[in-house]
């Protein structure tokens, strides 16, 4: 359940292939002061949807946003085995203020302007495999093929950006500047860089823990 205090007058969104960092780019956009809200996700114990107040987040100012990232969204509890579950806690509610989609013919078509993200298929595979090793029932080769989008760059309300530069500990300044200019957002780079660092560190840790777990699970007895 989301309680919206204020939001951009321009309906915006992000469209990205699976493993294309789309949800992270949306979170970075929501750091702008124009987006103010509180969100309590719904838990589903035995299919009963009830508010999970223990995972409540507050986006009212820079301090509360950073606190929500460090204690909830990108907290130390996040790893390879719960990454997607934690991501989906907030994902659908956020669509009310800033849409994220994996399909260009989906809900993203209803916004005024959006980013379409492209990514090197190998980077998408490396970042996503540890989070969902069955790749949504795809082989690695099919997954990489699906990550390589053919983009219609003629759409006036769409801007195409490559996200390969995001898979590093420091938020790429050129990428960030282009993103906020397109969405007409304020420059919150210092805050965005802190949030990005949390995200990247968790990706690295999730990778290490996934490799350690699988090595231990399948180690051969000598």
N, C-alpha and C positions, 0 to 999 in steps of 0.2 A: 504494500500500500504506500503510495507516494503522496506527500503533502507539498504541493508546489507553492512556493512563496513568490518567485519571479522567474521569468525565462525570456529568451530571445524572441523578438517579434517575428524573426525569420525562422521558419521551420526547416531544420537542417538534418543531415544524416550522413552515415558512412556505409559504404558497400564494399565488401572485401571477400575474397575466397576464404575457405576454411583454412586456418593456420596463417592468415594474412594480417594479424595484429589489429583487426578492425575494432574490437571491443576496447583495446587499449587506447587507440586513437580517439574513440568517443570519450573515454574517461579524461584524456588530456584536454579535450575541448570543453568539457564541463567544469574545468577549473576557473573559467571566466566568471567574474563577479555577477554577470547578468543571470547566471543559473544559480538559483537558491531553492533548496528543497530539503525535506527530510524523508527518509525512506525506511520503512520497516518491511523486510521481506516476509513472505509467507512460507511457513514450514509445512510439511506434508506427512506428519506421522500417521501411518495407516490411512493415507489418502484424505485426511481431514486438514483442510487449509486453515491454519491459524497463524496469527502474527508471531514472528520469532523476534521478540524484543531484544534478545541477546545479540542480534546482528544488525541492530538499528544504525543507520549512518546519518550524519548531519552535514549538509553542504550549505552553510550560511555565510562563511567567510573563509579566508585562506587558512587560518588556524584550524577551524573545524574540518575543513576538507582534508588537510594533511593528516589530522588525527584519525579521520575515518579510513584513510588509506593505510596508515601504519598499524592500526588496531583491527581492521576488518577486511577491507577489499584486498590489499596486498600485505596482509599480516604474515608473521613468521609461521603461522599454522598452515599456510598454503603450500602444497607440494604436488607432485605428479599424480597422486592417487585421489586428490579432491579438487584439483584445479578447475575442471569444468563444472563441477557441482557448485563451487563457490561463485563462479562466473554467472551461472544461471540464476543465482539467488536474486540478483538485481536487474538482470538483463531485460526482462519483459516490461517491468515497471518504468525503466528508463526510456523505453520507446515512446512514452507519452510526451517527452520533452525533446528527445534527440534520437532519431531512429537508427538502428544498426541492422543491416540485412546482409545475407549471403547471396541474394538474387537481385539482379537489376530490374526484373519484372515483378518484384515483390512490393512490400510496403514502401520501399525507398522511392518508388515512382510518385508518391504522394507529397514529397517535400519540395520546398522552393529551390534548394541547392544542396548538393551533396558531393562528397569525395568518393571516387572509386579508387581503391587501392590495388596495386599490383605488387607481386613479390616473386623473387626467384624461387621456383618450385622446390629446389633442394633445401633452401632455408625454411620454407613452409613445412616440409617433411621433417626436418630436424627439430624444429620447435614444437611441432604438434604430436609426433609419434610417441613421445614420452607421456603425453597426456591422454592419449587414446590410441593404443597400439593396434587396434583393428581398423583404424583409419576410416571409420564409418562404413565398414564392410568393403573397403577398397584394397587392392594391392598397392604397394608403393608406386609402381609405374602409373597406375590409373589415377592415384591421388595427385601425383605431380602433373599429370596431364590436365586434371580438373583445376589445378591451381594456376595454370597458365591461361589467363583469360584473353579472349578476343574482345577488345573494347571499342565501342562506338564513341569515338572522341568528338563527334559533331554535336552532341547534346549540350546546349548552352547552360543548363543548370548543373552540369557535371564538370568536376575537375579531376583529372587522373594524376595520381601521385604514387611513386614507387616507395615501398617501405623497407627495402633491404637495409637502409642506413639506420633503422631503429634497433637492430639486433646488436647493440653495443651499450656499454654502461652509461655513456653521456648522450643526452638527447640532442640529436642533430639540429643545430640552430636554423639552418636553411629550411629543413623540412618543417620545423615548428613555425617559422615566420610565414612560409607559404600557406600553411594550414589556417593560421589565425587571420591572415589577410583575406583568404577566400571566404571564411565564415564571418568576417568583420568582427572579430573578437579582440579583447584586450591582450596586451603582452604580459603574460604571467610566466615567463620562461623559468625564472628561478624556482618557483613552486613546481612547475611541470617537470623540470629536470630532477628534482627530488623524488617526485612520484615515479618518474621513468626509471630512476636508479633502483627503487624498491622493486619494480616490475622485473627489470633485467636480472637483478640479484636472485630473485625467486626462480626465474627461468633456469639460471645456472645451477642453483641448488637442487631444483626438481630433476634436472638432467643427471646430476651426480647421484642423487638418491635412487632414481629409477635404474641406473646402470648397476649400482651396488645391490639393489634388491634382486634384479634379474640374474646377476652373476651368482648371488648366493642361492637363489631358487634353483638354478640349473647347474650348479657346480658339480663336477664329476667326482665321485668317490674314488680315491686312488689307493 
